[in-house]
């Protein structure tokens, strides 16, 4: 009897469990499978092949460590000791030979570019130096020799004799640098070993309008005054620029910095080593100043390209047939949108180089090869500030001289002396052969000394002017 009751209860329990399970399957459990069937009219979806990283897109995927390790040991600290020669000369004039001024000390950074000790830095870092000292990233110190400078590009070349092979950076191709590309700024600002900051290239072919036709790479990597002369490298560790300036009202970094493109710096260094000075390949055109009244009237500020305002006689542009009103759009493979694009590319060229110039003339697209020539005109430094040009054969015949430079521009302050159009042949007793002689001689003139200049007029008569 008892066994029958137990059997009945067990049967009821099993039946209840089956009913409960069936109800759950029927009403609550979702299917965990899909039926796959072939359909001839099924939709096709195209998806991107972009790989997905668990790190996410952006800075997390950029590895700066390899570039930093490659760069830091090639960046050095530059110490500049200088004495103000003009002030020293004045003190000695009034107080005798024993009077002197305290030396001034400036610092910056530099980049080793060869294993035998050539170092590139900024001209403003070593300007007026009487003693230069280099400290490597391992704290070893050497006396440096100044090999040469180019104030126009703010590049200077130094040399140390370390007796060992030094770590160095080879120049990369700055033309391949892209806006938005990650870069590192590496400097040695406080002689505390090299410092690395990161940013992106914000713009290319920037002109800071400092009275020079310059073309900079702009970056938002933090660069402070002591970083001047340091390296700007990409994430592969390629040297694409020499850090040279910041945009700041306070003198400290607030958002943007600028670097001389490596292609320009390399050309300057090569010229200094091979020729002792920088050889400029000159196109031979002038263009109106941007934002000038003439530019606004002509609508030139809205032009995509460089407007030719004047073609200089005896220049490569003159020989190639470029004319006033032409708009230069491209040089070789480089697009020309603004004047800084043009000057930046020409800064990598030498006299004798041939470039292809594409331009628009009266809505017609044209192209011509242009052979660049040596610079024929130059502005002399103060106190006179003349603009002078080399003599051509016509000038030499007219003025009956084989040496000298022709004065083609005179500041207003000197206009009363009727100097324009005459030929400068000497400063003091030193003859002038070309514009570079004139620049060096006038650059060495002190405003505290009397100096004489000798000129020739159109009649072949010599004139001498003494000024202080």
C-alpha positions in Angstrom: 0.0 0.0 0.0 2.8 2.3 1.0 4.7 1.5 -2.2 1.7 2.4 -4.4 1.5 5.9 -2.8 5.2 6.5 -3.3 5.0 5.4 -6.9 2.0 7.7 -7.5 3.8 10.7 -6.0 6.9 10.0 -8.1 4.8 9.8 -11.2 3.0 13.1 -10.4 6.4 14.8 -9.7 7.9 13.6 -13.0 4.8 14.7 -14.9 4.8 18.1 -13.3 8.5 18.5 -14.1 7.9 17.6 -17.8 5.0 20.1 -18.0 7.1 22.8 -16.4 10.0 22.3 -18.7 7.8 22.2 -21.7 6.2 25.4 -20.8 9.5 27.1 -20.3 10.8 25.9 -23.6 7.6 27.0 -25.3 7.1 30.4 -23.8 10.4 31.7 -22.4 13.5 30.3 -24.0 14.8 32.1 -27.1 16.3 30.3 -30.1 20.1 30.3 -30.1 20.5 29.3 -33.7 19.9 30.7 -37.1 18.7 29.0 -40.3 21.1 29.6 -43.2 19.6 29.4 -46.6 20.9 30.3 -50.1 19.0 33.1 -51.7 19.8 34.4 -55.2 18.5 37.9 -54.4 20.3 38.4 -51.1 21.8 41.9 -50.3 25.6 42.4 -50.4 27.3 44.8 -47.9 30.8 46.3 -48.6 32.8 47.0 -45.4 36.1 48.8 -44.7 39.3 46.8 -44.7 40.8 49.2 -42.1 42.5 47.1 -39.4 41.2 47.5 -35.9 43.5 47.8 -32.9 42.6 47.0 -29.3 44.6 50.2 -28.4 42.1 52.4 -30.3 43.0 54.9 -33.1 45.2 57.9 -32.4 48.2 58.7 -30.3 48.2 55.3 -28.5 49.2 53.6 -31.7 52.2 56.0 -32.2 55.5 54.7 -30.8 57.9 57.6 -30.0 60.5 55.5 -28.1 62.5 54.4 -31.1 62.8 57.9 -32.6 63.7 59.3 -29.1 66.4 56.7 -28.5 67.9 57.4 -32.0 67.9 61.1 -31.5 68.8 62.1 -27.9 72.5 61.2 -28.1 73.0 63.2 -31.3 71.6 66.4 -29.7 74.1 68.6 -27.8 74.2 71.6 -25.6 75.8 74.8 -27.1 77.3 77.4 -24.8 78.2 80.8 -26.4 80.5 83.2 -24.6 80.6 86.6 -26.2 81.9 90.1 -25.5 80.2 93.2 -26.9 83.0 94.5 -29.2 81.3 97.8 -29.8 80.8 98.5 -26.1 84.3 97.3 -25.3 85.7 99.7 -28.0 83.8 102.7 -26.5 84.9 101.9 -22.9 88.6 101.6 -24.0 88.3 104.9 -26.0 87.1 106.8 -22.9 88.8 104.9 -20.1 91.9 103.4 -21.6 93.1 99.8 -22.5 92.3 98.4 -19.1 88.6 99.0 -19.5 86.5 96.0 -20.5 83.0 94.6 -20.3 81.8 91.4 -18.7 81.4 88.5 -21.0 77.8 87.5 -21.9 76.8 83.8 -21.9 74.1 82.4 -24.2 73.0 78.8 -24.6 71.1 76.7 -27.1 71.1 73.2 -28.7 72.8 71.6 -31.7 72.6 68.4 -33.8 75.5 66.2 -34.6 75.3 65.5 -38.4 78.4 63.4 -38.9 80.5 61.0 -36.9 83.6 63.2 -37.2 81.9 66.0 -35.3 80.1 68.5 -37.5 77.3 70.1 -35.6 74.4 72.2 -37.0 72.7 74.8 -34.9 71.1 78.3 -35.3 73.0 81.3 -36.2 71.4 83.3 -33.4 72.6 80.7 -30.9 76.3 81.4 -31.7 76.1 85.0 -33.0 79.1 87.2 -31.8 80.7 84.3 -30.0 84.3 84.6 -28.9 84.2 81.1 -27.4 82.0 78.1 -28.1 81.6 75.0 -25.9 79.7 71.8 -26.8 78.4 69.4 -24.2 77.3 65.9 -25.4 74.4 64.0 -23.9 77.0 62.0 -21.9 78.2 65.3 -20.3 81.6 65.3 -22.1 82.6 68.8 -23.1 84.5 70.1 -26.1 85.6 73.4 -27.5 83.9 74.0 -30.9 85.2 75.8 -34.0 82.8 77.9 -36.0 82.9 76.7 -39.6 80.4 79.0 -41.2 77.0 80.7 -40.9 74.1 81.8 -42.9 72.0 84.5 -41.1 69.3 84.5 -43.8 68.3 80.9 -42.9 69.5 81.1 -39.3 71.8 78.1 -39.8 75.4 77.8 -38.4 77.9 75.0 -38.7 80.3 74.0 -35.9 83.0 71.4 -35.6 84.5 69.5 -32.6 87.4 67.1 -32.5 86.2 64.3 -30.2 88.8 61.7 -31.3 86.0 59.1 -31.4 83.1 58.3 -33.7 80.1 60.3 -32.6 76.4 59.4 -32.8 74.7 61.5 -35.4 71.6 62.1 -37.4 71.5 62.2 -41.2 69.3 64.8 -42.9 65.9 63.5 -44.0 63.7 64.8 -46.9 61.5 67.6 -45.5 59.5 67.8 -48.7 58.0 64.4 -47.7 56.8 65.7 -44.3 53.0 66.0 -44.1 50.7 68.3 -42.2 49.3 66.3 -39.3 52.3 64.0 -39.0 53.6 63.3 -35.5 57.0 64.8 -34.8 59.5 65.1 -31.8 61.4 68.2 -30.9 64.6 67.2 -29.2 66.9 69.8 -27.5 69.4 70.2 -24.7 68.2 73.6 -23.3 69.6 73.6 -19.8 72.6 71.3 -20.1 70.6 68.6 -18.3 70.9 66.0 -21.1 68.5 65.9 -24.0 64.8 66.7 -23.6 62.0 65.3 -25.9 58.6 66.9 -26.6 56.0 65.7 -29.0 53.5 67.3 -31.4 52.3 67.4 -34.9 53.2 69.4 -38.0 50.7 72.2 -38.0 51.7 73.8 -41.3 54.5 74.0 -43.9 56.1 76.9 -45.7 55.4 79.4 -42.9 57.0 82.9 -43.3 57.4 84.7 -40.0 57.8 88.0 -41.9 61.0 88.9 -40.1 62.4 90.8 -43.1 63.8 87.6 -44.6 62.4 85.3 -47.3 62.2 82.3 -45.0 60.1 79.1 -45.1 59.5 77.2 -41.8 57.9 74.0 -40.7 55.3 74.9 -38.0 54.7 72.5 -35.2 52.9 72.5 -31.8 55.7 70.5 -30.1 56.8 72.5 -27.1 60.0 74.4 -27.9 61.5 76.9 -25.5 64.4 79.3 -26.1 67.2 76.9 -25.1 65.9 74.4 -27.6 66.9 76.6 -30.5 69.2 74.6 -32.8 67.8 71.3 -31.7 66.3 68.5 -33.8 62.8 68.1 -35.2 62.4 64.4 -36.2 59.5 62.2 -37.4 58.5 59.0 -35.7 61.1 57.1 -37.7 63.8 59.3 -36.3 64.5 61.1 -39.5 65.8 64.7 -39.1 63.3 66.9 -40.9 64.1 70.3 -39.3 66.3 72.4 -37.1 64.2 74.1 -34.4 64.7 77.8 -34.6 61.9 80.0 -33.3 58.8 80.3 -31.3 55.7 82.4 -31.6 55.2 84.0 -28.2 54.7 87.4 -26.6 56.4 86.2 -23.4 59.5 84.5 -24.9 58.3 81.1 -23.7 56.3 78.4 -25.6 52.6 79.1 -25.8 51.5 76.9 -28.7 53.6 77.1 -31.9 57.2 76.7 -32.8 59.1 76.7 -36.1 61.9 74.8 -37.7 64.1 75.3 -40.7 63.3 72.4 -43.1 66.0 69.8 -43.3 66.4 70.3 -47.1 67.3 73.9 -46.6 69.6 73.2 -43.7 71.4 70.5 -45.6 72.0 72.7 -48.6 73.4 75.5 -46.4 75.7 73.0 -44.6 76.9 71.5 -47.9 77.6 74.9 -49.3 79.6 76.0 -46.3 81.7 72.9 -46.3 82.3 72.9 -50.1 82.4 76.6 -50.9 82.9 78.4 -47.6 79.7 80.4 -48.1 76.1 79.8 -49.2 75.4 80.0 -52.9 71.9 81.2 -53.6 70.2 80.1 -56.8 68.2 83.2 -57.8 65.1 83.1 -60.0 65.1 86.9 -60.6 61.5 88.1 -59.9 59.9 90.4 -57.4 56.4 90.2 -56.0 54.2 92.8 -54.3 54.2 92.7 -50.5 51.2 90.8 -49.2 48.4 93.0 -47.7 49.8 96.1 -49.5 47.5 98.6 -51.1 48.7 97.5 -54.6 48.0 93.9 -53.7 44.5 94.7 -52.5 43.7 96.8 -55.6 44.8 94.0 -57.9 43.2 91.3 -55.9 46.5 89.6 -55.5 45.9 88.4 -51.9 43.3 86.0 -53.3 45.6 84.4 -55.9 46.6 80.8 -55.5 50.2 81.2 -56.6 52.9 83.9 -56.8 52.3 87.0 -58.9 55.3 88.3 -60.9 55.5 92.0 -60.4 58.9 92.5 -62.0 61.5 90.4 -63.8 65.1 91.4 -63.1 67.5 92.0 -66.0 70.2 89.4 -66.5 68.3 86.8 -64.3 67.2 83.3 -65.1 63.6 84.3 -65.2 64.5 87.1 -67.7 66.3 84.6 -70.0 63.4 82.1 -69.7 60.9 84.7 -70.9 58.8 85.2 -67.7 56.9 88.5 -67.7 55.1 90.9 -65.3 51.6 89.5 -64.6 52.6 85.8 -64.8 51.3 83.7 -61.9 53.7 80.9 -60.9 51.8 77.8 -59.8 54.5 75.1 -59.6 58.3 74.4 -59.5 59.3 70.9 -60.5 57.0 68.8 -58.3 56.3 71.4 -55.7 53.0 73.2 -55.7 53.4 77.0 -55.2 50.5 78.5 -53.3 52.3 81.5 -51.6 55.7 83.3 -51.8 57.1 81.2 -48.9 56.6 78.0 -51.0 58.7 79.6 -53.7 61.5 80.8 -51.5 61.5 77.6 -49.5 62.1 75.5 -52.6 64.6 77.9 -54.2 66.6 77.8 -50.9 67.5 74.2 -51.7 68.9 75.2 -55.1 72.3 76.6 -56.3 73.3 78.7 -59.3 73.3 76.6 -62.4 70.5 74.4 -61.3 67.6 74.0 -63.8 64.1 74.0 -62.6 60.8 73.6 -64.4 58.4 76.5 -63.7 54.7 76.2 -64.4 52.8 79.4 -64.6 49.6 81.1 -65.9 49.6 83.9 -68.4 46.3 85.5 -69.4 44.5 82.2 -68.4 46.9 80.1 -70.4 48.8 77.4 -68.6 52.5 77.4 -69.6 55.7 75.8 -68.5 59.4 76.6 -69.1 62.8 75.5 -67.8 64.7 78.2 -65.9 68.4 78.1 -65.2 69.0 79.7 -61.8 71.8 82.3 -61.5 74.0 83.8 -58.8 72.6 86.6 -56.7 73.3 89.9 -58.4 71.9 92.3 -55.9 72.1 92.6 -52.1 71.2 95.0 -49.3 74.2 96.3 -47.4 74.0 96.4 -43.6 73.8 99.7 -41.6 75.0 102.4 -41.2 74.6 103.0 -45.0 72.1 100.4 -46.0 72.6 100.8 -49.8 71.2 98.3 -52.3 74.0 97.3 -54.7 74.4 95.0 -57.7 77.2 93.3 -59.5 78.5 95.0 -62.6 77.6 93.6 -66.0 79.7 94.1 -69.1 77.7 97.2 -70.1 78.4 98.8 -66.6 82.1 98.0 -66.7 82.4 99.7 -70.1 80.4 102.7 -69.1 82.2 103.4 -65.8 85.6 102.3 -67.1 86.2 99.8 -64.3 86.5 96.1 -63.9 85.8 96.0 -60.2 83.1 97.4 -57.9 79.4 97.2 -57.4 76.7 99.6 -58.6 74.5 101.5 -56.1 70.9 101.0 -57.2 69.1 102.0 -54.0 69.8 104.6 -51.3 67.9 105.1 -48.0 66.1 108.4 -47.6 68.6 109.6 -45.0 71.4 109.5 -47.5 69.5 110.7 -50.6 71.1 114.2 -50.3 74.5 112.9 -51.4 73.4 111.9 -54.9 74.9 108.4 -54.6 72.5 106.3 -56.6 73.8 105.1 -60.0 77.5 105.4 -59.0 79.9 102.5 -58.6 81.5 101.6 -55.2 85.0 100.4 -55.8 86.6 100.5 -52.3 86.0 100.8 -48.5 89.0 102.4 -47.0 91.9 100.9 -48.9 90.2 97.6 -49.6 88.9 97.0 -53.1 85.4 95.7 -53.8 85.1 92.9 -56.4 81.4 91.9 -55.9 78.4 92.2 -53.7 79.7 89.8 -51.1 82.9 91.8 -50.7 80.7 94.9 -50.2 78.5 93.1 -47.7 81.5 91.9 -45.6 83.3 95.2 -45.7 80.3 97.3 -44.7 79.4 94.8 -42.1 82.7 95.4 -40.4 82.3 99.1 -40.2 81.9 100.6 -36.6 79.7 103.6 -36.0 82.4 104.8 -33.7 85.1 105.0 -36.4 85.6 107.3 -39.5 85.4 105.4 -42.7 85.9 106.4 -46.3 84.3 105.0 -49.4 85.6 105.4 -53.0 83.2 105.7 -55.9 83.3 106.2 -59.7 80.7 108.3 -61.5 79.5 107.9 -65.1 82.4 110.0 -66.4 84.9 107.6 -64.9 85.9 110.1 -62.2 86.7 109.0 -58.7 84.9 110.4 -55.7 85.6 109.9 -52.0 83.2 110.2 -49.2 84.2 110.2 -45.5 81.5 109.4 -43.0 81.2 108.4 -39.3 
